[in-house]
Amino acid sequence: MEEREITIVKGKRSTPFSRGILAQTLSQAGAKPELAHRIASEVRAELLAEQRYTVEEEEVLARVRDKLIKKDALVVERLDKWRILRESTEPIVVLIGGATGVGTSTLAADVARRLNIQSVIGTDSIREVLRHAISPDLVPALHKSSYAIKPEDIRIPVKEENTTLYGFRIQASQVAVGVEAIVDRGLKEGTNLVIEGVHLVPEIILDRYRDHPNVCSLVVYLSDEAAHRSRFYIRALGTAMRRPAEEYIAHFGEIRQIHDYIVESARRMGVHTVENFSIENSSDAAVEIVANRVSGIAEKAARRPSSLLLDASARGG
């Protein structure tokens, strides 16, 4: 005999109960995939056993919370904060900085997925736009890789040992113009954004937004140099990189110099740092930082008619 379908309702909307959507929602809030799927299956089985074929979304979420409290209370707290963020009319801008190869782009994509933010922008893309607008004759450092700037690109006397950081700061300052324009426009228009990249230097960009309640800044790092070095080979295997890993390894000393500068700058400026050994743990930490940062203003702001279990594929940030 075919089982009857369970319908989830919220207001005037309804949708068939989906274990996949419920498990995805719990995973986005930080639950382990196995636990998320188990709870989703348990809730569905209970509703069928009780012959509850039309159920309010709030009741489904209440059942989920009761189960989570017994199995992973931390996820309950994250789910509550995450829900407030999802329903808030306040814009959220997440800035994720870090040296080349530490995983800012991977982390940014995962954080955006979990917060349901559609716009993820890399500072390399912003730099590329600026390169088309600013001639290399005017700012040579802008047209080089962040770790490969030479003394002749700086045009003022600089000690050789200071060339890497001085040139990098010149480039980051130029890219900051584009980053700030995008952030300010996003805040003005109420658009949720994640921006990531090496150019988000605390002393240059992140500090400007340190006290803005809608902007959450963090820096990703890898304290283990061997782990950092290996990331370039892993990335080369997993993606169609134009530049081979050897090019990055050839400049690894300069990349680590920039890495240490960014991390030390973050600590001086009071910007959160996250060690990216595991993308799962790093994403948990990043979402927690964002939730703690902006849930206060989100809770006070107006709520939009949002659902966690309806129209999951169409929800936008």
Disulfide bonds with the S-S distance in Angstrom:
none
